[in-house]
Amino acid sequence: MLKGMENIGNIPELQRKIGWTFFFLFVYRIGIHVPTPGIDGQALAAFFAEAKGTLLGMFDMFAGGGLSRLSVFSLGIMPYISASIIIELLTMVIPKLETLKKEGEAGRRKIVMYTRYGTILLSVIQSFGIAVGLESMQGPAGEMVVMFPGWGFRLLTVITLTSGTAFIMWIGEQITERGIGNGISLIIFAGIVARMPAAIINSIRLIRVGDMSLFLMLMIIILMAVILAVIVFVETGQRRIPIQYAKRVVGRKMYGGQSTHLPLKVNTAGVIPPIFASSIIMFPATIASFIDLPIMQKVSAAFMPSTVIYNVVYVALIFVFCYFYTAVTFKPDDVADNLKKGGGYIPGIRPGKKTAEYLDRVLTRLTFWGAVYVSIVCVLPMFFIGKFNVPFYFGGTALLIVVGVGIDTIQQIQSHLIVRNYDGLMKRGVRGRR
């Protein structure tokens, strides 16, 4: 996978792309430490220390620690991801959006514009909810998190957090255009990786004070290594559907006749299913933790990561979102139609409807095993999180994101290297015999 990486230093254009990528990620990490006005930082940090394992803890992980500080980037990139998925869903029910999606670059720009508007709308709603929720929060000693509550604080928070999300969205687009690509995923990647050193230091501290044994830490390291190997193996694995193109005679020349394949990933949905499953399953625990009633405390305890109820519902939601998101992103009918127009066919399968049915059947089976893989990766570390006080960002969801984005980034760099080598060959030309 890392073959050819030593040639990066010989390609100035690729160096510039990597330099821009690191620059924008550096700007993003600086913004994480810029606080929102009107907040008691110590009281907020103490509150989040007690909120580990809830929805707030998960959002704080995806925001790179910005939510626990209530920085200008507290919302992170999650509103943009949510808006993108909503737009994808709307294209299935609104004919105009579906038409735009098929219009090429002009249609794509329109959909991107709608996604940006949706991101701003979701950011306003979420930031207002955060502002109202912060006004009722208190630290362990009873101190108020918001020093001057009221509509002034709410409006200031909405403007600040919404502007921060819009700026992150712009950073992601700049990384995609000027950098090595995959900007939104790299922002989430940077937020998780930036917290890894603190997680390691915290684990060492737990060992020193006796809250975690050295044997348990070694077991966790071995488990993480096994999970990383499984993620790399599955994420790079493909089911290759053979494609044959019919021969065509145009004038005196013959076209087609070559064989290729259609690669189908085992985990087509990527990291979206565990993210949304975690959001839904942790919602009852988060709401119940704010209500001081015995029945609400029982609900909160029942939906902790170490319980059987949590893991059963979590796995069920992962399966639902794996099938749902795969159905949104991969359309067998469109693929079969494109193959038929290009003169391609699957050996032994009739073009058109039969091809679409075959692709749908294969993809359904792949999605099942992909959902099993995602469930195992995400659920197994949860037992260690709940039972042995392991830091939350050592969870399988974080590892899945880090490894998946890392593999995609390496592939992006390799594609630039291949294009560069191809251009160099074309410029030099091929010398014949004199």
C-alpha positions as CSV (number, residue, x, y, z in Angstrom):
1,M,0.0,0.0,0.0
2,L,2.9,2.4,0.8
3,K,4.7,1.5,-2.4
4,G,6.0,4.6,-4.2
5,M,5.7,7.0,-1.3
6,E,9.4,7.7,-1.3
7,N,8.8,9.6,-4.6
8,I,6.8,12.3,-2.9
9,G,9.9,14.5,-2.4
10,N,10.5,14.5,-6.2
11,I,7.0,16.0,-7.1
12,P,6.7,19.7,-6.2
13,E,2.9,19.7,-7.0
14,L,2.2,16.9,-4.5
15,Q,4.4,18.6,-1.9
16,R,2.3,21.7,-2.3
17,K,-0.9,19.7,-1.9
18,I,0.3,18.1,1.3
19,G,1.6,21.4,2.6
20,W,-1.9,23.0,2.1
21,T,-3.5,20.1,3.8
22,F,-1.4,20.4,6.9
23,F,-1.8,24.2,6.9
24,F,-5.6,24.0,6.9
25,L,-5.6,21.2,9.5
26,F,-3.4,23.4,11.7
27,V,-5.8,26.3,11.3
28,Y,-8.6,24.0,12.4
29,R,-6.8,22.8,15.5
30,I,-6.1,26.4,16.5
31,G,-9.8,27.2,16.3
32,I,-10.6,24.3,18.6
33,H,-8.8,26.2,21.4
34,V,-10.7,29.6,20.8
35,P,-13.5,29.7,23.4
36,T,-17.0,31.0,23.0
37,P,-17.6,34.2,25.2
38,G,-19.6,34.0,28.4
39,I,-18.6,30.5,29.5
40,D,-17.0,29.3,32.8
41,G,-14.4,27.0,31.3
42,Q,-13.6,25.1,34.5
43,A,-17.2,24.4,35.3
44,L,-17.8,23.2,31.7
45,A,-14.8,20.9,31.8
46,A,-15.9,19.4,35.1
47,F,-19.4,18.8,33.7
48,F,-18.0,17.0,30.6
49,A,-15.8,14.9,32.9
50,E,-19.0,13.4,34.3
51,A,-20.7,13.1,30.9
52,K,-18.3,10.5,29.5
53,G,-20.1,7.6,27.7
54,T,-23.1,9.8,26.8
55,L,-24.1,11.5,23.5
56,L,-22.1,14.6,24.6
57,G,-18.9,12.5,25.0
58,M,-19.4,11.1,21.5
59,F,-20.0,14.5,19.9
60,D,-17.0,15.9,21.7
61,M,-14.8,13.2,20.2
62,F,-16.0,14.0,16.6
63,A,-15.5,17.7,17.3
64,G,-11.9,17.1,18.4
65,G,-12.5,18.2,21.9
66,G,-14.1,21.5,20.9
67,L,-17.5,20.8,22.6
68,S,-16.0,20.2,26.0
69,R,-14.3,23.6,25.7
70,L,-17.3,25.2,23.9
71,S,-14.9,26.6,21.3
72,V,-16.0,28.4,18.1
73,F,-15.7,24.9,16.4
74,S,-17.9,23.1,19.0
75,L,-20.4,21.8,16.4
76,G,-17.6,20.4,14.3
77,I,-18.4,19.0,10.9
78,M,-21.4,17.0,12.0
79,P,-24.0,19.5,10.7
80,Y,-22.5,19.3,7.2
81,I,-22.5,15.5,7.3
82,S,-26.2,15.5,8.5
83,A,-27.1,18.0,5.8
84,S,-25.4,15.9,3.1
85,I,-27.3,12.8,4.1
86,I,-30.6,14.7,4.2
87,I,-30.0,16.0,0.7
88,E,-29.2,12.5,-0.5
89,L,-32.4,11.2,1.0
90,L,-34.4,14.1,-0.6
91,T,-33.0,13.2,-4.0
92,M,-34.9,9.9,-3.7
93,V,-38.3,11.6,-3.2
94,I,-37.9,14.9,-5.0
95,P,-37.7,14.5,-8.8
96,K,-36.0,18.0,-9.3
97,L,-33.1,17.0,-7.0
98,E,-32.7,13.7,-8.8
99,T,-32.6,15.5,-12.1
100,L,-29.9,17.9,-10.8
101,K,-27.8,14.9,-9.6
102,K,-27.7,13.6,-13.2
103,E,-26.8,16.9,-14.8
104,G,-23.1,16.6,-14.2
105,E,-21.0,19.4,-12.8
106,A,-23.7,22.1,-13.0
107,G,-26.1,19.9,-11.0
108,R,-23.5,19.0,-8.5
109,R,-22.8,22.6,-7.8
110,K,-26.5,23.2,-7.1
111,I,-26.7,20.3,-4.7
112,V,-23.5,21.5,-2.9
113,M,-25.2,24.9,-2.5
114,Y,-28.3,23.3,-1.0
115,T,-26.1,21.3,1.3
116,R,-24.4,24.5,2.5
117,Y,-27.7,26.1,3.2
118,G,-28.8,23.0,5.1
119,T,-25.6,23.0,7.1
120,I,-26.2,26.6,8.2
121,L,-29.9,25.8,9.1
122,L,-28.9,22.7,11.2
123,S,-26.0,24.7,12.8
124,V,-28.5,27.5,13.9
125,I,-30.9,24.9,15.4
126,Q,-28.1,22.9,17.2
127,S,-26.3,26.0,18.5
128,F,-29.5,27.4,19.9
129,G,-30.2,24.1,21.7
130,I,-26.7,24.1,23.1
131,A,-27.0,27.7,24.3
132,V,-30.3,26.9,26.1
133,G,-28.9,23.7,27.6
134,L,-25.8,25.4,28.9
135,E,-27.8,27.9,30.8
136,S,-29.2,25.1,33.0
137,M,-25.8,23.3,33.5
138,Q,-23.9,23.4,36.7
139,G,-20.4,22.3,37.8
140,P,-19.8,19.8,40.6
141,A,-19.8,22.6,43.2
142,G,-23.0,24.1,41.9
143,E,-21.4,26.9,39.9
144,M,-23.2,28.0,36.7
145,V,-21.6,27.2,33.4
146,V,-23.0,30.3,31.8
147,M,-22.0,33.5,33.6
148,F,-24.6,35.8,32.1
149,P,-27.6,33.8,30.8
150,G,-30.2,35.4,28.6
151,W,-31.0,36.1,25.0
152,G,-27.8,38.0,24.5
153,F,-25.8,34.9,25.3
154,R,-28.1,32.7,23.2
155,L,-27.7,35.0,20.1
156,L,-24.0,35.3,20.6
157,T,-23.6,31.6,20.9
158,V,-25.7,30.9,17.8
159,I,-23.7,33.4,15.7
160,T,-20.4,32.1,17.0
161,L,-21.0,28.4,16.6
162,T,-22.7,28.7,13.2
163,S,-19.9,30.8,11.9
164,G,-17.4,28.2,13.2
165,T,-19.2,25.4,11.4
166,A,-19.3,27.4,8.2
167,F,-15.6,28.1,8.5
168,I,-14.9,24.3,9.0
169,M,-17.0,23.5,6.0
170,W,-14.9,26.0,4.0
171,I,-11.7,24.4,5.3
172,G,-12.9,21.0,4.2
173,E,-13.6,22.2,0.7
174,Q,-10.2,23.9,0.5
175,I,-8.5,20.7,1.5
176,T,-10.5,18.9,-1.2
177,E,-9.6,21.4,-3.9
178,R,-6.1,22.6,-2.9
179,G,-4.9,19.7,-0.8
180,I,-4.8,15.9,-1.3
181,G,-8.7,15.6,-1.2
182,N,-11.1,14.0,1.2
183,G,-11.3,17.2,3.3
184,I,-14.3,16.5,5.5
185,S,-13.0,13.1,6.5
186,L,-9.6,14.5,7.2
187,I,-11.0,17.0,9.6
188,I,-12.7,14.3,11.6
189,F,-9.5,12.2,11.4
190,A,-7.5,15.2,12.8
191,G,-9.9,15.7,15.6
192,I,-9.6,12.0,16.8
193,V,-5.9,11.7,16.3
194,A,-5.2,14.9,18.2
195,R,-6.8,13.4,21.3
196,M,-4.8,10.2,21.1
197,P,-1.8,11.5,23.1
198,A,-4.1,12.7,25.9
199,A,-5.7,9.2,25.9
200,I,-2.3,7.5,26.2
201,I,-1.2,9.9,29.0
202,N,-4.5,9.3,30.8
203,S,-4.0,5.5,30.5
204,I,-0.5,5.8,31.9
205,R,-1.9,7.8,34.8
206,L,-4.5,5.2,35.5
207,I,-1.8,2.5,35.7
208,R,0.3,4.6,38.1
209,V,-2.5,5.2,40.5
210,G,-3.6,1.6,40.4
211,D,-7.0,2.1,38.6
212,M,-5.8,0.0,35.6
213,S,-3.5,-3.0,35.7
214,L,-0.5,-3.3,33.4
215,F,-1.9,-6.7,32.2
216,L,-5.2,-5.0,31.2
217,M,-3.3,-2.3,29.3
218,L,-1.3,-5.0,27.4
219,M,-4.6,-6.8,26.6
220,I,-6.1,-3.5,25.3
221,I,-3.0,-2.9,23.1
222,I,-3.2,-6.4,21.6
223,L,-7.0,-5.9,21.0
224,M,-6.4,-2.6,19.3
225,A,-3.7,-4.2,17.1
226,V,-6.1,-7.0,16.1
227,I,-8.9,-4.6,15.4
228,L,-6.6,-2.4,13.2
229,A,-5.5,-5.5,11.2
230,V,-9.1,-6.5,10.7
231,I,-10.2,-3.0,9.6
232,V,-7.3,-2.8,7.1
233,F,-8.1,-6.2,5.7
234,V,-11.8,-5.6,5.3
235,E,-11.6,-2.0,4.1
236,T,-9.2,-2.9,1.3
237,G,-11.2,-6.1,0.4
238,Q,-13.4,-6.1,-2.7
239,R,-15.9,-8.4,-4.4
240,R,-15.0,-8.1,-8.1
241,I,-17.8,-8.6,-10.5
242,P,-16.5,-9.6,-13.9
243,I,-17.5,-7.3,-16.8
244,Q,-17.2,-8.1,-20.5
245,Y,-17.6,-5.6,-23.3
246,A,-18.9,-6.7,-26.6
247,K,-16.9,-6.2,-29.8
248,R,-18.0,-3.5,-32.1
249,V,-16.8,-2.8,-35.7
250,V,-16.7,0.9,-36.7
251,G,-15.4,1.3,-40.2
252,R,-12.2,-0.7,-40.4
253,K,-11.5,-0.7,-36.7
254,M,-12.8,-3.0,-34.0
255,Y,-13.6,-1.6,-30.5
256,G,-14.4,-3.3,-27.2
257,G,-13.9,-7.0,-26.4
258,Q,-11.9,-6.3,-23.3
259,S,-12.6,-7.7,-19.8
260,T,-12.7,-5.7,-16.6
261,H,-14.4,-5.9,-13.2
262,L,-16.8,-3.9,-11.1
263,P,-15.3,-3.6,-7.5
264,L,-17.8,-3.7,-4.6
265,K,-16.6,-2.9,-1.1
266,V,-17.6,-5.2,1.7
267,N,-18.4,-2.1,3.8
268,T,-20.0,0.2,1.3
269,A,-21.6,2.5,3.9
270,G,-18.3,3.3,5.6
271,V,-18.4,4.9,9.1
272,I,-21.8,6.5,8.7
273,P,-23.8,3.6,10.3
274,P,-21.9,3.5,13.7
275,I,-22.0,7.3,13.9
276,F,-25.8,7.6,13.5
277,A,-26.4,4.4,15.5
278,S,-24.4,5.9,18.4
279,S,-26.3,9.2,18.2
280,I,-29.7,7.5,18.4
281,I,-28.8,4.9,21.1
282,M,-27.1,7.4,23.4
283,F,-29.9,9.9,23.2
284,P,-32.0,8.3,26.0
285,A,-29.0,8.1,28.3
286,T,-28.1,11.8,27.7
287,I,-31.6,13.1,28.3
288,A,-32.2,10.9,31.3
289,S,-28.9,12.1,32.9
290,F,-30.4,15.7,33.1
291,I,-33.6,14.5,34.9
292,D,-33.2,13.7,38.6
293,L,-35.9,11.0,38.8
294,P,-35.4,7.3,39.8
295,I,-37.0,6.0,36.6
296,M,-34.9,8.3,34.5
297,Q,-31.7,7.2,36.3
298,K,-32.7,3.5,35.5
299,V,-33.1,4.4,31.8
300,S,-29.7,6.1,31.9
301,A,-28.1,3.1,33.5
302,A,-29.8,0.7,31.0
303,F,-28.3,2.5,28.0
304,M,-24.7,2.6,29.2
305,P,-22.1,1.0,26.8
306,S,-21.5,-2.0,29.1
307,T,-25.1,-3.2,29.2
308,V,-26.7,-6.0,27.1
309,I,-29.6,-3.7,26.1
310,Y,-27.3,-1.1,24.7
311,N,-25.3,-3.5,22.6
312,V,-28.3,-5.4,21.2
313,V,-30.0,-2.1,20.1
314,Y,-26.7,-0.7,18.9
315,V,-26.1,-3.7,16.6
316,A,-29.6,-3.6,15.3
317,L,-29.3,0.1,14.4
318,I,-25.9,-0.5,12.7
319,F,-27.6,-3.2,10.5
320,V,-30.4,-0.8,9.6
321,F,-28.1,2.1,8.7
322,C,-25.7,-0.2,6.8
323,Y,-28.5,-1.3,4.5
324,F,-30.2,2.1,4.3
325,Y,-27.0,4.1,3.5
326,T,-25.9,1.5,1.0
327,A,-29.2,1.7,-0.8
328,V,-28.8,5.5,-1.0
329,T,-25.2,5.6,-2.3
330,F,-25.3,2.6,-4.7
331,K,-28.1,2.2,-7.2
332,P,-28.0,-1.2,-9.0
333,D,-30.5,0.0,-11.6
334,D,-28.3,3.0,-12.6
335,V,-25.2,0.8,-12.8
336,A,-27.0,-1.8,-14.9
337,D,-28.3,0.9,-17.2
338,N,-24.8,2.5,-17.7
339,L,-23.3,-1.0,-18.4
340,K,-26.0,-1.6,-21.0
341,K,-25.4,1.7,-22.7
342,G,-21.6,1.1,-22.8
343,G,-22.0,-2.3,-24.3
344,G,-20.9,-4.1,-21.1
345,Y,-22.5,-7.1,-19.5
346,I,-21.8,-9.6,-16.7
347,P,-21.0,-13.1,-18.2
348,G,-24.0,-15.4,-17.7
349,I,-26.4,-12.5,-16.8
350,R,-28.7,-10.7,-19.2
351,P,-28.2,-7.0,-19.5
352,G,-30.8,-4.6,-18.0
353,K,-33.2,-5.7,-15.3
354,K,-31.5,-9.1,-14.7
355,T,-28.1,-7.4,-14.2
356,A,-29.7,-5.0,-11.7
357,E,-31.3,-7.9,-9.8
358,Y,-28.0,-9.7,-9.7
359,L,-26.0,-6.7,-8.4
360,D,-28.7,-6.0,-5.8
361,R,-28.5,-9.7,-4.6
362,V,-24.7,-9.6,-4.4
363,L,-24.7,-6.2,-2.6
364,T,-27.3,-7.4,-0.1
365,R,-25.1,-10.3,0.9
366,L,-22.0,-8.1,1.1
367,T,-23.8,-5.5,3.2
368,F,-24.9,-8.2,5.7
369,W,-21.3,-9.3,6.2
370,G,-20.2,-5.6,6.3
371,A,-22.7,-4.9,9.0
372,V,-21.4,-7.9,11.0
373,Y,-17.9,-6.6,10.6
374,V,-18.8,-3.0,11.7
375,S,-20.8,-4.4,14.7
376,I,-17.9,-6.5,16.0
377,V,-15.4,-3.7,15.6
378,C,-17.7,-1.1,17.3
379,V,-19.2,-3.3,20.1
380,L,-16.2,-5.3,21.3
381,P,-14.2,-2.3,22.6
382,M,-17.4,-1.0,24.3
383,F,-17.1,-3.7,26.9
384,F,-13.6,-2.4,27.8
385,I,-14.9,1.2,27.9
386,G,-17.7,0.4,30.3
387,K,-16.1,-2.3,32.5
388,F,-12.5,-1.2,32.7
389,N,-12.6,2.6,32.4
390,V,-10.8,2.8,29.1
391,P,-10.8,6.2,27.4
392,F,-13.8,6.7,25.1
393,Y,-11.7,7.6,22.0
394,F,-10.1,4.1,22.1
395,G,-13.5,2.8,20.9
396,G,-14.0,0.9,17.7
397,T,-15.8,3.8,15.9
398,A,-12.7,6.0,16.4
399,L,-10.4,3.3,15.1
400,L,-12.7,2.6,12.2
401,I,-12.6,6.3,11.2
402,V,-8.9,6.7,11.6
403,V,-7.9,3.6,9.6
404,G,-10.6,4.2,6.9
405,V,-9.6,7.8,6.3
406,G,-5.9,6.9,6.5
407,I,-6.4,4.2,3.7
408,D,-8.3,6.7,1.6
409,T,-5.7,9.4,2.0
410,I,-2.9,7.0,1.0
411,Q,-4.9,6.0,-2.1
412,Q,-5.3,9.7,-3.0
413,I,-1.6,10.2,-2.8
414,Q,-0.8,7.2,-4.9
415,S,-3.3,8.3,-7.5
416,H,-1.4,11.6,-7.7
417,L,1.9,9.7,-8.1
418,I,0.5,7.6,-10.9
419,V,-0.8,10.6,-12.8
420,R,2.5,12.3,-12.4
421,N,4.4,9.3,-13.7
422,Y,2.0,9.0,-16.6
423,D,2.5,12.7,-17.5
424,G,6.2,12.3,-17.3
425,L,6.1,9.4,-19.7
426,M,4.0,11.3,-22.2
427,K,6.3,14.3,-22.1
428,R,9.4,12.2,-22.7
429,G,7.8,10.2,-25.4
430,V,8.8,6.9,-26.7
431,R,11.8,6.8,-29.1
432,G,11.7,4.4,-32.0
433,R,14.6,3.0,-34.0
434,R,16.3,5.3,-36.5
